[in-house]
Each structure stands twice: as structure tokens, then as C-alpha cells.
Amino acid sequence: MLYKLFEKVVNETRLGPEVIIALRDNDDGTRDVRVVSEQLVVFSRFYEWRPRLEESLQRQVTEAVPSAKVSFEWHYADED
């Protein structure tokens, strides 16, 4: 279910060609759904739309699976 949600968001944001949706089963029976990129992805004016993207995804995940935990990890090439 969450895979489909992430797939929808990736397609809506046109990130499909840039990212991979990865699933990982954990030892405790939970599952991680991650959106990762093997290469640097550059977003124009990311600081403007990042909060809306995160809030929207958090809300959709919570509605679909109330017990799910959402975290965002952004890496900035100029900070490395």
C-alpha cells in the first residue's frame, strides 16, 4: 500500500527517472519504504517546495497507515 503511495508521489513530482523506490523487511516485522537516488538530483528552488512536499507525504502516509513513521533525509552536495 505505501509502495503505491510513494510511487504516486514520485510520478506526480516527475522524479520517476531520477529515483528508485526501495523496500526492506526488518527483523521486527516492519517494512521500510525508501525513495533513494543513486546520483545527485538537483531541485530548483527546493527550499520553497520542500515543506509542502513533506507535509503532504506525511499526511497521506498517516491516512493510509496510521502507525507508520515517516522520516526525511536530505543530503546537500554543497555541505559534503
C-alpha positions as CSV (number, residue, x, y, z in Angstrom):
1,M,0.0,0.0,0.0
2,L,2.7,2.5,0.9
3,Y,4.7,1.5,-2.1
4,K,1.9,2.6,-4.3
5,L,1.6,5.9,-2.4
6,F,5.3,6.6,-2.8
7,E,5.1,5.6,-6.5
8,K,2.2,8.1,-6.9
9,V,4.2,10.9,-5.3
10,V,7.3,10.1,-7.3
11,N,5.3,10.2,-10.5
12,E,3.4,13.4,-9.6
13,T,6.7,15.2,-8.8
14,R,8.2,13.8,-12.0
15,L,11.1,12.2,-10.1
16,G,10.4,8.8,-11.6
17,P,13.5,8.7,-13.8
18,E,15.7,10.1,-11.0
19,V,14.9,7.8,-8.1
20,I,14.3,4.2,-7.0
21,I,11.6,3.1,-4.5
22,A,13.2,0.5,-2.3
23,L,11.6,-1.9,0.1
24,R,13.3,-3.5,3.1
25,D,11.8,-6.0,5.5
26,N,13.1,-5.5,9.1
27,D,13.8,-8.2,11.7
28,D,11.0,-6.8,13.9
29,G,8.4,-7.5,11.1
30,T,8.2,-3.9,10.0
31,R,9.0,-2.7,6.4
32,D,10.9,0.3,5.3
33,V,9.9,2.1,2.1
34,R,12.6,4.4,0.9
35,V,12.9,6.7,-2.1
36,V,16.6,6.9,-3.0
37,S,18.8,8.2,-5.8
38,E,22.0,6.7,-6.9
39,Q,23.1,10.1,-8.4
40,L,22.8,13.7,-7.3
41,V,19.4,15.1,-8.1
42,V,19.2,18.9,-8.3
43,F,16.0,20.7,-7.4
44,S,15.3,24.2,-8.5
45,R,14.1,26.3,-5.5
46,F,13.9,23.2,-3.3
47,Y,13.7,25.4,-0.2
48,E,10.3,26.7,-1.4
49,W,8.5,23.4,-2.1
50,R,10.2,21.0,0.3
51,P,7.9,21.8,3.3
52,R,4.8,21.3,1.2
53,L,6.1,18.0,-0.2
54,E,7.0,16.7,3.3
55,E,3.7,17.8,4.8
56,S,1.7,16.3,2.0
57,L,3.5,12.9,2.1
58,Q,3.3,12.8,5.9
59,R,-0.4,13.4,5.8
60,Q,-1.0,10.8,3.1
61,V,1.0,8.1,4.8
62,T,-0.7,8.8,8.1
63,E,-4.1,8.5,6.5
64,A,-3.1,5.2,4.8
65,V,-1.3,3.6,7.7
66,P,-1.7,5.5,11.0
67,S,1.0,3.6,12.8
68,A,3.6,4.3,10.0
69,K,6.6,6.5,10.8
70,V,7.9,8.9,8.2
71,S,11.3,10.5,8.2
72,F,13.1,12.6,5.6
73,E,16.8,12.5,5.0
74,W,18.1,15.1,2.5
75,H,21.7,15.4,1.7
76,Y,23.1,18.5,0.2
77,A,26.2,18.2,-2.1
78,D,27.5,21.6,-1.1
79,E,27.5,20.6,2.6
80,D,29.6,17.4,2.0
